[in-house]
Every structure is written in C-alpha cells, then in structure tokens.
Amino acid sequence: MKKIPLTLATTALLCQSAIAADSITGALESGKVSGNFNLRYETVEQTNAAKDASALTLRSRLGYTTGSYKGFSAMLEFEDSRIVLGEGDYTVGPTGYKGGQYSVIGDPETTEVDQAFLQYKVDKVKAKIGRQVITMDGHRFIGHVGWRQDRQTFDGLTVAFSPVKDLKFTYGFIDQRNRIFAEAADVDSADHLFNASYKTGFGKLGAYAYLLENEDGVSNALDTYGVSIKGATKLDSAKVLYAAELASQTSEVGATEKDAVYIMFEAGAVISGITAKLGYESLGSDSGAYGFSTPLATGHKFNGWSDQFLGTPAQGLVDIYLSVAGKAGGGKWAAIYHDFSADESTATIDDLGSEINLLYSRKFGKNYTGGVKYAAYSAGDAAAGKVDTDKLWVWLGASF
C-alpha cells in the first residue's frame, strides 16, 4: 500500500483547524504573516567543455503562523523560485533543465509548499509534525541547505525535550527528504535522528546517532554515531575558541558494508574584533573504496563554497583550512583558505586541490540585506575528476 506523506496528513489537519476556527479565533487573529525574498545573480566558470553559466533568480517565501491555542499552533509556507529577465543559462542536472550544456547552478524554477506543520509546545517539550526545517549541530549532518534558492526541508516528526536547564534531547523521524531540486530529487526515507546536548562551563557537549535509510526497494542503511565539544574561554583581552568532533559510520547497501571515521579539530581566537580559526577536518575512507557520507548536511557551508565536495570521494577528504573574519563599513567580511587532500591516497589521487573563499555582506535597515561572495577552486590531481572553478554571487534580500 502506498504510504500517505506526513505533509499531506498535516495539510488536512490544517484545513480541519480552519473549519473549527470559532474555537481558536484568538489564535488565528494573533497569527503572523511572514515573507522572505532573495534576488541573486550567480556565475560559474570552469575549465571543462561546459559553457560558462549565469543565473538571475528570485526566491519568494510567504507564510502564515497562527498564535498558540492550548499549546498548539500551525504554520503554512509557500516557496517560489523564478528566473528573472531571461537570465537562465545554466544546467540543473536532476530536473533536466538545459542538461549538459552549461556548468551547474542548483536553483530550479519551482513553486511548492516549503513548510506545513502542526506544533505543540508546553513547558519543556516542543513537538512538530509535517513538512518542516530540521537542523542539528551546525548543519554538519542535518541541515536545510539554505544557501540554495529551494532549501531542503523534511516531512516528519520532531520532538525536543529539556528536562533541566542546559540539557536537551531531540528525536526526529523523516519519511521524505525534500531536496533542493524541486521534486526531481526528493527521497522517500525512514530516517531516525537522535541528538543530545549539554551546556557546561567549558563548552557545549554533544552526542548523536543518525540512522538513515532510503526507501528505494534496496536493502540499505547509513548509521552514524558521534560526539562533539564546542566552547570558548577568555584569555586576557582575547577570546579563545575550540571545537572537536569524532564520529563513526557504517554504510550497508545490499550485502556490502563499508566503515569510515570523521574527525574534526578547530582552534581560534577573537582579538580586537577579528576572528581567526585554524581547522582540520577528515571525512575518512574505507580502504579507498568508500568516503564518509553526509547526505543530509548543508554541504555548501563546509569544504569550500565552490561545492566541489558535496559528495565525499571514495579516497576520503582531508580539509585543512584557515579563516579570518571581521566587520567593516557596517557589514561583515570573511576570507577562508582550504587545502584538500585524500584521506587514503592512491598512486594517482592524493592532492585534491585548494580553494579561496571571500565574502562581504551587510544589512540595510531592519529588513534588507545584500552581499557579494566569491569562490576560486584550483584543481589538484587530474585523476580526481575536478577542474578549476570560479563562482561569483551578488544578492539582495528582504524579509518581514
């Protein structure tokens, strides 16, 4: 029997709530309309056979959130992304849009329900059912890919429980992953997410188990277990930053099982308003045949903004990075350098290249933002299948 997606069930409940509005008039009248708009120009140049790409797109989100009635509230939000002024010379592989002609820009035209959920919140418990944004631990494993115009959401259930101050437990079940390519790459799933965090005097401690399964008719599982710490401390006039994380992963597809390890260390300091960080991140490999996988992460946030490593190479990936950030001219700036290499080198694949990332953004008044961002990737070993890539973004945003 074909399953009924949770988002459809939730939409039906939302309609029933509207019919019963007489009993929750106050909640409806105290609701809030929200809007978010992002106009962005993006270009991609690569040293391959694909034509240079350019895209001018406008993403619009309109939503309504009710007030609370006996702990219950509801949210419904629509999202639309359109090419503006015919500036759409780019490829979106999963949707088939201009396939193979241009370099890839992952912003398809689409109109869809972005979120539709019922929420119950009381005392130390918050629960949501329906289509929703889910993020955990800085997006490294579970994120919304919010940089793309069609962000990632999930159909499912989440429950957060805080029995005492500074301690939080979160459970999530996902039965559909709504990816960034409209409906072309959505995935039916049976994912279980377990996350716990505890704030201490020396940092935030975390532990998690992310048990993922695609419902594609093939026996499969991707199980990841990890622990983390992230904190800061004062040292004279400076603030010292530190973070570390360790995770193990087992991938099973049919009768094939692979194992890999994730390691991250980061140290930094904030001095006179300038933040500098030095980091080491390793997405390990299983004998050069499988690379540690993070399929639900906000991948754009990690391992370079040119998105060369949204999927981990079979040889694994080691990213040594240095970032510097601060404020100037009423806005924020950042510069990041990445050096990439294989976790388990082969005779032909070791150097996976390097990348420079630059950013400047600022707010204008209460509701407007703008910025410019640049990524320049220099390819390493030719056998790695990567090419030199330059990407540029300029954007204006508004929200209410």
N, C-alpha and C positions, 0 to 999 in steps of 0.2 A: 504494500500500500504506500502510495506517495505521501511523504510527510508534509504537513502544513507548516510553512516557515513561521517562526515566532513573530516576525514583524507583521504578518497578516493577522495573526491572532490578536496582537496588540492593537492594530488599527481598528479591528472590530470592537474591541473593548473601549477604545476612544470614542467611537460612534455611539456606543451604548451610553457612555458618560454624558455625551451631548444631549441624548434623549432625556436623560434624568437630570437635566440641568437645574430644574426647580429646586432640587435638594442641595445643590452646590453652587447656587447663584453667586455667593460671595467669592468663592474660589475662582470662578470664571471671570467675574468683574475685576478681580485684583490680578489677573494674569498679565503677562508681559509679552509684547511683540518685539522680536529681535531681527536684526538684519546685518549682513556682513557681505562686503563686495570687494573683489580683488581684480584689478586690471593689471595684467602683466605682459611684458614683451620679453621673449626668450630667444636666443640664438645659439646654434650649435655648429661648430666647425671641427671636422675630423679628417685625418689623413687616410681616408679609405675611398671606396668607389661611390659611397652615398653622397648625394648633393647636400650642401650646407642647408641647415634647417632654420626656420624662423616662425614664430608664433606670437600673435597678439590675441590674448584670450581674456574674457571677463567671466569670473565666477561670482554667482549671486546665491546667497542663502537667506531665506526668510523663514522665521519660526515663531511659534507661539507656545508659551509655557504658562500653564494655569497656576493659580495660587494653591495653597495647601488646604485640604479638607480632611480632617481627622488623620493627618499624616500622609494622605495620598495627593499626588499631583501628576500631571501628564504633560508631555512635550511632543510637538509635531513640527518638523522642519523639512523644508524642500530645498533642493540644491540644483542649480543650473549652471552649465558652463558652455560658452559660445565663442566661436572665432569672430573677431572684430575686424571690420574693414577688409575682409577677404584675405587677411594675413595668416594663411594656414598651410605654408609649405613645410610640412613635417610628417613623419611617419608615426603611427600608433599601432604597433605590431598586433596585439591581441584583438583589436577591433577591425583590422584590415584596412584602416584608413591610409591611403597612399603607401601601401606596403612595399618596402624595399627601395623606395625612390629617394628618400631623404634620411638624414640622421633622425634619431628618435627623440621626441618630446612627448612625455607621458600625460598629455592633457586632452582626452577625447571630448567631443561635444556630447553632452548628456543632460537629461532632466530626470531627477529621481527623488525619492524620499530619502533624505540623509539621516534623519533620526525620527523615531516614533516609539516612545516608551511610556510606560507607567512607572511611577516611583513611589515607594513608601519609605518615609523617613521619620524615625521616632527615637528619642534618647540616644542610644549607642549603636543603632542599626540603620543602615540605608540599603535598600534593595531596588533594582531596576529590572524590568523585563521588556524586551522588544529590541528594536534597532537602536544602537547607541554607540557612542565613542567609548573605547576602553584603552587606557594607557596604564602601564605599570613600570616602575623603576626607571624613569628617564627614557622610556621608549626603546631600550636596547633589545628587548624581546617581544614586547607587546606595545604597539603604538598606532597612531592614526594617520601617519604619512601626510601630515597637514601641509607640507610644502607643496604638494601637487594640488591642482585645482579641484579634482574629485577625490576627497580624502577617503581614507579607509575607515569603515565602520563595521560593526558586528551585530548579527541577530542572536540574541541570547539572554542570559540571566546573570546579573552580578549582585553579590551580597557583601557588604562591608560591615565589620563588627569591631568596635573598640571597647573592650571590657573595662580597661583602665586607661588613664591618661598615658599618651605616648606609645601605646601598644595597639596595633591594628592588624586584623586578619581580613583577607579578601578572597572570595571564591567567585569564579566565573565559569559559565558554560556557554559555548558558542556552537550554534548549529548551522551558521552560514557566515562566511567571510566575504564581505562586500569590498572588493579590491578597488584599485584606483582607475580601472579601465572600464567604467560604466558597469554593464552587466556581463561584458565579454569574458571576464576572468574571475567571476565570483565562484566560490568553492563551498559546496556542502561539506560540513565537518561535524565532528563530535569531540570538541576540544574542552579539556578541563584545566582551569588555571587556579593555582593555589599560591598565595603570596602573603607573607607576614613581615612586619617591620616593627622595630622598637627604637625609639629615640633615647640615646644615653648622653652623658656628659661629654663623651669623646667621639660621638658620631652616631649616625643612623645605621643600625644593623638590619640586614635583610636576609630573607630565606625564601626560596620559591621552588615550585615544581610546575612545569608547563608540559602537559601531556596532550599532544596534538595528534589528530587522526583525520585524514581526508576520507570522505565517504564517496569513493570513486570506483567501488567494486573490487579493489585490490587490497589485500591484507597489508596494512601499513601502520606505523606508529613512529612518532618523533618525541622522545621523552627527554626533558632537560631538567636537571636539578642543580641549584646553585645557592651560594651565599655571597653577601657583599657587605661592605662598610664604606661610608662616606661621611667626612667630617671636616671641621676647621677649628683652628685654635689661634689665639693671639700670641704674638711674639714681638715684644716692644711695640713699634709703630706699624708692624706688618701683620697680616693675617695669613697663616699657613693653611693650605688646602691639601687634603689627601683622600684617596679613594682606592679601593682594591676589590676585586671580584674573581670568583672561581666557580666554574660550572662544568658538569659532565653531561654528555649527550649520547643517546643511543638511537640510531635510526634503523628501523626494520621495514623492509619492503619485500613482501613475499617471504622467501626463506633466507634472504640476505640481511645480515646485521652488520652495522658499522658503528664505531665508537670514536668520539672526539672530545677534546677538552678546550674550554675557554678560559683565558687568563687576562686580567687587566690590572695594571697598576698606574696610578696617576698622582703626581705631586705638583704643587703650585704655590703661588703667593700673590697677595694683593698688596701693592705698595704704591702709595700716592695716587690711588685711583686706577692703576694699571694692573690687570690680572694676567699673569703668565703661568702656563701649565706645560709640563713635560709628561707624556704618556706613552705607555707600551700596551698594546692590545694584540692578543694572539687568538685567532679562530683556528683551532688545531685541525690536524689531518689524521686520518686513519691510513697509514702506510701509503700516502699519496693517491688513495682511491676515493676519499670522501672528505669534504670540508665541513666544519661545524656550521650548522644552518640556523638562520633566524628569520623564518618566512613571514612572521607577523610583526616584525620590527619596523620602526620608522628609519629605514636604511639610509635615507639621504642625510640624516644627522651624523652618521658615522662613516669613517673611511673615505672621506673626500666628497665634495659636493658634485663632482662630475659623474657620480654614480657608476663608477667602473666595477664596484664590488658589491652590488646589491645581492648577488649570489656568490657565495664563497667558492673559490677554485678548489678542485679536488686536492691540490697540494697544500691547502690551508692558506691563511693570510696572517702575516705579522705587520702591524702598522705602528711605527714609531713616529710620534707627532709632537710638534711644538706649537703652542698657540699663544697669542698676545692680544689682549682686548682692552678697550677703554672707552672714554667719552670725549667728544669734540663737537663743537658747532651745534650744540643742542641735541646731538644724536649719539649713536653707538657705532664703534668701529671694531673690526676684528681681522686678524691675519693668522693663517694656520699653514704649517708645512707638514706634509706627510711623506714618509719614506716607507715603501711597501716591499715586502719580500715573501717568499714562500715559507710556510712552516716546515714542510718537509720537501727539500729541494730535490730536483731530478737533474739529469745531465743537461737538459735544455731549458728548464724553468727554475729560476732562483730569484733574479731581480724582477719584481713586478711593477717597477716604475716609481714615480714620485708625483706629488701634486701640491700646488699652491692655491689657497683659498683666500679671497679678500671680500670684505663686507662693510657697507656703511648704511645705516638706517636711522630714521628719526620719526617722531610723532609731530603732527601739526594740530595744535589744539587738542581737544578731548577725543575726537572721533576719527582722525585721519592719520595715516602713516604712509611712508614712502621709503624707497631704498634702492640700492644697486648692489649686485653681487657678481663675483667673477670666480671661475674655476679653471685652472690650467693643469691638465694631466700630461705628463711626459712618460711614454711607454717604456717598459724595460725589455725583457727577453721577447723576441718576436714570436716564439712558440707559445707564449701566454695568450695570444689572440687579442691583445689590446693595441690601440692606436692612439697617437697624440690627439688630445681632445681639448677644445676651448669652449666654455659656456659662459654666457653673459645674461643676466636678468636685470630688468628695471621694472619697478612696480609702484602702484598707488593703491591704497586701501582705505575703506571707510566702514565704520560699524556704528550701530546704535542699539 
